[in-house]
Amino acid sequence: MYPVLFQFGSFVVYTYGVALTLGVIVATFLIWRRARKLNFDQESVIDMILFSMFLSLVFARTAY
């Protein structure tokens, strides 16, 4: 696997970042689909996912 996926001048896209982004998108979709089957409020589920992503960024930066 290449560490740098592509580069436009000083803008660099790393493979690890793309893999993490795809993982978050797929996990969000699977959680949303499962919540829909269990008759949860879809807007509340998406709000909770976004809130947990924000908190994970805050605590990751704090721990770093």
SERORO-93949 format. One record per atom (N, C-alpha, C, CB): residue number from 1; residue in three letters; z, y, x. Coordinates in Angstrom, 2 decimals, padded with zeros to 5 digits. Atoms other than C-alpha are relative to their C-alpha. Last residue first. Glycine has a CB too. Example, Ala and Ser with C-alpha at 12.3 -4.5 7.8 and 13.67 -1.06 7.14 Angstrom:
! SERORO-93949
 num residuo       z       y       x
   2     SER -000.06 -001.19 -000.82
   2     SER  007.14 -001.06  013.67
   2     SER  000.73  001.09 -000.77
   2     SER -001.42  000.46  000.41
   1     ALA  000.00 -001.19  000.89
   1     ALA  007.80 -004.50  012.30
   1     ALA  000.00  001.20  000.90
   1     ALA  001.25  000.03 -000.99
This chain:
! SERORO-93949
 num residuo       z       y       x
  64     TYR  000.73 -000.14 -001.25
  64     TYR  022.13  013.28 -002.55
  64     TYR  000.66  001.03  000.89
  64     TYR -001.47  000.38 -000.26
  63     ALA -000.41  001.09 -000.89
  63     ALA  024.73  012.49 -005.18
  63     ALA -000.68  000.10  001.36
  63     ALA -000.32 -001.36 -000.64
  62     THR -001.40 -000.21 -000.36
  62     THR  024.24  015.89 -006.81
  62     THR  000.47 -001.07  000.99
  62     THR  000.89 -000.02 -001.27
  61     ARG -000.02 -001.10 -000.96
  61     ARG  020.45  015.52 -006.72
  61     ARG  001.43  000.29  000.47
  61     ARG -000.62  001.27 -000.62
  60     ALA  000.62  000.48 -001.24
  60     ALA  020.72  012.12 -008.34
  60     ALA  000.01  001.09  001.06
  60     ALA -001.45 -000.47 -000.27
  59     PHE -000.97  000.79 -000.73
  59     PHE  023.24  013.47 -010.89
  59     PHE -000.59 -000.58  001.29
  59     PHE  000.51 -001.12 -000.87
  58     VAL -001.14 -000.82 -000.43
  58     VAL  020.94  016.29 -012.00
  58     VAL  000.97 -000.82  000.84
  58     VAL  000.72  000.58 -001.22
  57     LEU  000.45 -000.90 -001.06
  57     LEU  017.81  014.12 -012.09
  57     LEU  001.16  000.83  000.55
  57     LEU -001.11  000.92 -000.51
  56     SER  000.21  000.83 -001.20
  56     SER  019.61  011.38 -014.04
  56     SER -000.50  000.85  001.16
  56     SER -000.99 -001.14 -000.29
  55     LEU -001.29  000.28 -000.64
  55     LEU  020.92  014.01 -016.46
  55     LEU -000.16 -000.86  001.24
  55     LEU  000.93 -000.70 -000.97
  54     PHE -000.52 -001.24 -000.57
  54     PHE  017.41  015.26 -017.19
  54     PHE  001.31 -000.24  000.73
  54     PHE  000.18  001.06 -001.10
  53     MET  000.82 -000.29 -001.19
  53     MET  016.07  011.73 -017.67
  53     MET  000.49  001.27  000.70
  53     MET -001.49  000.16 -000.39
  52     SER -000.45  000.91 -001.07
  52     SER  019.01  010.92 -019.99
  52     SER -000.83  000.20  001.27
  52     SER -000.08 -001.46 -000.46
  51     PHE -001.31 -000.44 -000.46
  51     PHE  018.26  014.01 -022.10
  51     PHE  000.50 -000.88  001.15
  51     PHE  001.02 -000.01 -001.15
  50     LEU  000.21 -001.21 -000.78
  50     LEU  014.57  013.10 -022.34
  50     LEU  001.32  000.53  000.58
  50     LEU -000.66  001.08 -000.86
  49     ILE  000.69  000.38 -001.23
  49     ILE  015.43  009.56 -023.44
  49     ILE -000.21  001.23  000.90
  49     ILE -001.37 -000.66 -000.32
  48     MET -000.98  000.65 -000.86
  48     MET  018.00  010.82 -025.96
  48     MET -000.63 -000.42  001.34
  48     MET  000.59 -001.22 -000.71
  47     ASP -000.93 -001.02 -000.50
  47     ASP  015.49  013.25 -027.45
  47     ASP  001.01 -000.61  000.96
  47     ASP  000.73  000.68 -001.16
  46     ILE  000.72 -000.75 -001.01
  46     ILE  012.89  010.46 -027.70
  46     ILE  000.89  001.10  000.60
  46     ILE -001.29  000.61 -000.60
  45     VAL  000.18  000.90 -001.15
  45     VAL  015.40  008.24 -029.52
  45     VAL -000.72  000.75  001.13
  45     VAL -000.81 -001.26 -000.41
  44     SER -001.28  000.10 -000.70
  44     SER  016.49  011.05 -031.83
  44     SER -000.12 -000.87  001.25
  44     SER  001.08 -000.57 -000.93
  43     GLU -000.23 -001.27 -000.70
  43     GLU  012.88  011.80 -032.74
  43     GLU  001.31 -000.03  000.78
  43     GLU  000.02  001.16 -000.99
  42     GLN  000.86 -000.09 -001.19
  42     GLN  012.20  008.16 -033.54
  42     GLN  000.23  001.28  000.78
  42     GLN -001.45 -000.09 -000.41
  41     ASP  000.73 -001.24  000.13
  41     ASP  015.17  007.73 -035.91
  41     ASP -000.78  000.25  001.29
  41     ASP  000.97  001.19 -000.31
  40     PHE -000.72 -001.17 -000.48
  40     PHE  016.13  004.09 -035.50
  40     PHE -000.86  001.24 -000.24
  40     PHE  000.36 -000.14  001.51
  39     ASN -000.16 -001.06  000.99
  39     ASN  014.53  001.45 -037.70
  39     ASN  000.94  001.12  000.44
  39     ASN  000.50 -000.58 -001.29
  38     LEU -001.38  000.11  000.46
  38     LEU  014.98 -001.53 -035.32
  38     LEU  000.38  001.12 -000.97
  38     LEU  000.94  000.00  001.18
  37     LYS -000.16  001.28  000.68
  37     LYS  011.20 -001.87 -034.91
  37     LYS  001.40 -000.16 -000.59
  37     LYS -000.28 -001.15  000.97
  36     ARG  000.74 -000.08  001.26
  36     ARG  010.94  001.86 -034.12
  36     ARG  000.12 -001.29 -000.79
  36     ARG -001.48  000.32  000.28
  35     ALA -000.82 -000.78  000.93
  35     ALA  013.69  001.52 -031.52
  35     ALA -000.70  000.14 -001.35
  35     ALA  000.29  001.40  000.59
  34     ARG -001.11  000.86  000.43
  34     ARG  011.73 -001.26 -029.80
  34     ARG  000.89  000.72 -001.01
  34     ARG  000.84 -000.43  001.21
  33     ARG  000.54  001.04  000.88
  33     ARG  008.58  000.88 -029.69
  33     ARG  001.09 -000.92 -000.54
  33     ARG -001.05 -000.83  000.74
  32     TRP  000.40 -000.63  001.27
  32     TRP  010.46  003.90 -028.32
  32     TRP -000.52 -001.04 -000.98
  32     TRP -001.07  001.06  000.25
  31     ILE -001.22 -000.35  000.71
  31     ILE  012.18  001.79 -025.65
  31     ILE -000.33  000.60 -001.36
  31     ILE  000.85  000.99  000.82
  30     LEU -000.61  001.25  000.47
  30     LEU  008.85  000.23 -024.63
  30     LEU  001.30  000.26 -000.78
  30     LEU  000.29 -000.93  001.19
  29     PHE  000.80  000.56  001.08
  29     PHE  007.11  003.63 -024.46
  29     PHE  000.63 -001.26 -000.57
  29     PHE -001.41 -000.30  000.49
  28     THR -000.18 -000.86  001.17
  28     THR  009.89  005.17 -022.42
  28     THR -000.76 -000.55 -001.19
  28     THR -000.45  001.43  000.30
  27     ALA -001.33  000.27  000.54
  27     ALA  009.85  002.20 -020.02
  27     ALA  000.28  000.84 -001.24
  27     ALA  001.08  000.28  001.07
  26     VAL  000.03  001.32  000.65
  26     VAL  006.08  002.51 -019.58
  26     VAL  001.36 -000.32 -000.62
  26     VAL -000.40 -001.10  001.02
  25     ILE  000.83 -000.09  001.21
  25     ILE  006.29  006.26 -018.89
  25     ILE -000.02 -001.32 -000.75
  25     ILE -001.42  000.41  000.37
  24     VAL -000.73 -000.78  001.00
  24     VAL  009.22  005.88 -016.49
  24     VAL -000.79  000.09 -001.30
  24     VAL  000.31  001.42  000.53
  23     GLY -001.13  000.79  000.47
  23     GLY  007.47  003.11 -014.57
  23     GLY  000.80  000.70 -001.08
  23     GLY  000.90 -000.34  001.15
  22     LEU  000.52  001.03  000.90
  22     LEU  004.23  005.09 -014.37
  22     LEU  001.12 -000.88 -000.56
  22     LEU -001.03 -000.87  000.73
  21     THR  000.43 -000.67  001.23
  21     THR  006.13  008.04 -012.91
  21     THR -000.55 -000.99 -001.01
  21     THR -001.06  001.06  000.32
  20     LEU -001.19 -000.39  000.75
  20     LEU  007.93  005.86 -010.37
  20     LEU -000.37  000.65 -001.33
  20     LEU  000.86  000.95  000.82
  19     ALA -000.60  001.22  000.53
  19     ALA  004.65  004.26 -009.26
  19     ALA  001.25  000.30 -000.82
  19     ALA  000.33 -000.96  001.15
  18     VAL  000.85  000.45  001.10
  18     VAL  002.97  007.67 -008.93
  18     VAL  000.59 -001.26 -000.63
  18     VAL -001.44 -000.27  000.50
  17     GLY -000.20 -000.91  001.13
  17     GLY  005.89  008.97 -006.87
  17     GLY -000.83 -000.41 -001.20
  17     GLY -000.36  001.42  000.41
  16     TYR -001.33  000.27  000.56
  16     TYR  005.80  005.93 -004.58
  16     TYR  000.27  000.87 -001.22
  16     TYR  001.08  000.22  001.07
  15     THR  000.09  001.20  000.82
  15     THR  002.05  006.30 -004.04
  15     THR  001.33 -000.31 -000.67
  15     THR -000.45 -001.19  000.85
  14     TYR -000.47  001.23 -000.63
  14     TYR  002.43  009.86 -002.77
  14     TYR -000.04 -001.17 -000.98
  14     TYR  001.42  000.20  000.54
  13     VAL -000.52  000.90  001.04
  13     VAL  000.34  012.75 -004.04
  13     VAL  000.33 -001.33  000.68
  13     VAL -001.04 -000.20 -001.17
  12     VAL  000.01  001.41 -000.32
  12     VAL -000.13  015.51 -001.44
  12     VAL  000.60 -000.79 -001.16
  12     VAL  000.77 -000.28  001.32
  11     PHE -000.55  000.74  001.13
  11     PHE -001.07  019.14 -002.13
  11     PHE -000.17 -001.50  000.25
  11     PHE -000.70  000.41 -001.34
  10     SER -001.43  000.21 -000.26
  10     SER -001.56  020.95  001.21
  10     SER  000.67 -000.77 -001.14
  10     SER  000.70  001.34  000.22
   9     GLY -000.57 -001.07 -000.81
   9     GLY -005.33  020.58  001.06
   9     GLY  001.45 -000.29  000.33
   9     GLY -000.12  001.36 -000.71
   8     PHE  000.89 -001.15  000.16
   8     PHE -006.04  018.12 -001.71
   8     PHE  000.60  001.17  000.76
   8     PHE -000.21  000.35 -001.52
   7     GLN -000.47 -001.28 -000.48
   7     GLN -004.46  014.78 -000.75
   7     GLN -001.10  001.04 -000.22
   7     GLN  000.39 -000.08  001.50
   6     PHE  001.08 -000.94 -000.28
   6     PHE -004.66  011.29 -002.14
   6     PHE  000.59  001.35  000.35
   6     PHE -000.96  000.12 -001.20
   5     LEU  001.07  000.45  000.89
   5     LEU -002.53  008.15 -002.48
   5     LEU -001.24  000.88  000.15
   5     LEU  000.48  000.01 -001.46
   4     VAL  000.59 -001.17  000.63
   4     VAL -000.35  008.81  000.55
   4     VAL -001.18 -000.48 -000.85
   4     VAL -000.45  001.08  001.06
   3     PRO -001.08 -000.93  000.36
   3     PRO  001.97  005.93  001.50
   3     PRO -000.52  001.25 -000.69
   3     PRO  000.78  000.39  001.22
   2     TYR  000.09 -001.23 -000.76
   2     TYR -000.90  003.42  001.31
   2     TYR  001.12  000.96 -000.42
   2     TYR -001.38  000.66 -000.20
   1     MET  000.00 -001.18  000.86
   1     MET  000.00  000.00  000.00
   1     MET  000.00  001.23  000.90
   1     MET  001.23  000.00 -000.97
